[in-house]
């Protein structure tokens, strides 16, 4: 079968998952025709993805998250304003997505949480079924434990998540641990998608902490703590555009440009991981048996959910700032959960391929017409006609 990927390109999580899935598909005789990657400017995909994804890449402009420069917190009003101001280029992106789908003619579309990928499916209704993959779909599960007293954040995040899955045949929810399926919402849990090279790494424990921050401005907190604790060795990966190579702040605090392979090499020997609670890096740490210290970006509800869920799974502890003192004290008491996590992860390829087969089987059965009606009703006819008139104008 021929697959086309649509990937939300902010951060490295969804992009890394797309690389891992491509390897699974190609190892099982399928073809990945390419990846449509949603980026801030629509010009090019992140360098590490371009270096590791061997197939065609088609960038397009997609909505992105905005952050407050002073507080480093997620700025929801600014995110919404930027999205509204960019409506013109996002309409162009929908046209671009449609053009590539018509040209490639895939058998299945895999959407890694891109909102325009969901809108395209709901508006254009291509003949290829869409399967969505992300940890965020687990947040829709009726048994998922959400942070308390965040009803508005929950509403906003889950609304966005549902938009990414408009018309989806299935929503595959990546999970730290096995989870019951929620068939009513067509949510099926699968193990995390990790790069194959992680299984070839041997782990040791050296005398340094490894850090990863999704917003380089958050590194200021690490610097402040390090100045009070200069004997603790820290290697941090960031996306600061001012530095193209390693920035040595002090003999024991180094900042490295984001590089997937280098990050994994550093993780295999670290004492523990300090992270802004991105799903992918937590999974890699769990696989290697490394304790994690998770500090969600302020007002970033998805990361708060990741941290809470990972703590439930035994990954480590959470905090609201990069004060590493509690983490240093926690390290000797951490329980290694890597055997259970590796056993769960090892089932990933089998479960994913089974879900594809089940999806196609469902679509080919006598209830196909009923499924199609449900899929089309997700976007009211008058809304769809209006959207099509704009995108074809």
Order of alpha helices (4+ residues) and beta strands (2+ residues): beta-alpha-beta-alpha-beta-alpha-alpha-beta-alpha-beta-alpha-beta-beta-beta-alpha-beta-beta-beta-alpha-beta-alpha-beta-alpha-beta-alpha-alpha-alpha-alpha-alpha
